[in-house]
Amino acid sequence: MHRFKAQGVSSRVFPKPQWMNPKEKINHWNIVTGDKVAIIAGKDKDTIGEIKSVNRSNNTVIVEGKKLAKKHVPMQPGAPEGVMRKELPIHYSNVMLLHPDTQMPTRIDRRKTTKTLEDGRIISRWSRFVKGTDIEIPKPVRKYNDQSTEENFTTTADDAIEVTYKPDFSQPPFPQDLVKELRNPYKKKFVMDLTSTSAATATNSTPSINNTEA
């Protein structure tokens, strides 16, 4: 906390990270963002919510709309009274996945399954099953922001590989008028014209070649 104060940043903005014994960290996470979970402990016990984010460094998750706490902020249209609600982390052990059919909290097993693709390739992955059964708990599909309409402006693969730039070595990369305008007026050395220099070089080099051949 003293490190943040020394930099002039409030610890309310950047809270002090909690130290955790590496032995207590969960190696295999069975809960991902977007899962529907049941809270089994705390003030929101026996309620269902969606995982908003996960923090694997301290074994906590953020459930949307659960374990809310007041946060004082400057008055704004979204918080006319200067108070906002913010979700606090919930420990991984206080949430459980739901049964796909009954929507009741259930324990799960991790099993390695294989799948054959259309092209004949065989891939293996870890899947989640209801403990003691063959009922698989599928992972949620990744959500996209449809309101931003970013997909309407994405570049197609054919347009991305199309070569549209054709360099022309007969012209200088910048107009000479622009170079003269940007050059240092107190610098005595003048920027030479590349086109005239290349033409003069070609003119001088041609007779020398003829003389050599003669």
Secondary structure, 3 states (H helix, E strand, C coil): CHHHHHCCCCCCCCCCCCCCCHHHCCCCCCCCCCCEEEECCCCCCCEEEEEEEEECCCCEEEECCCCEEEEECCCECCECCCEEEEECCEEHHHEEEECCCCCCECCEEEEEEEEECCCCCEEEEEEEEECCCCCECCCCCCCCCHHHCHHHHCCCHHHHHCCCCCCCCCCCCCCHHHHHHHCCCCCCCCCCCHHHHHHHHHHHHHHHHHHHHC
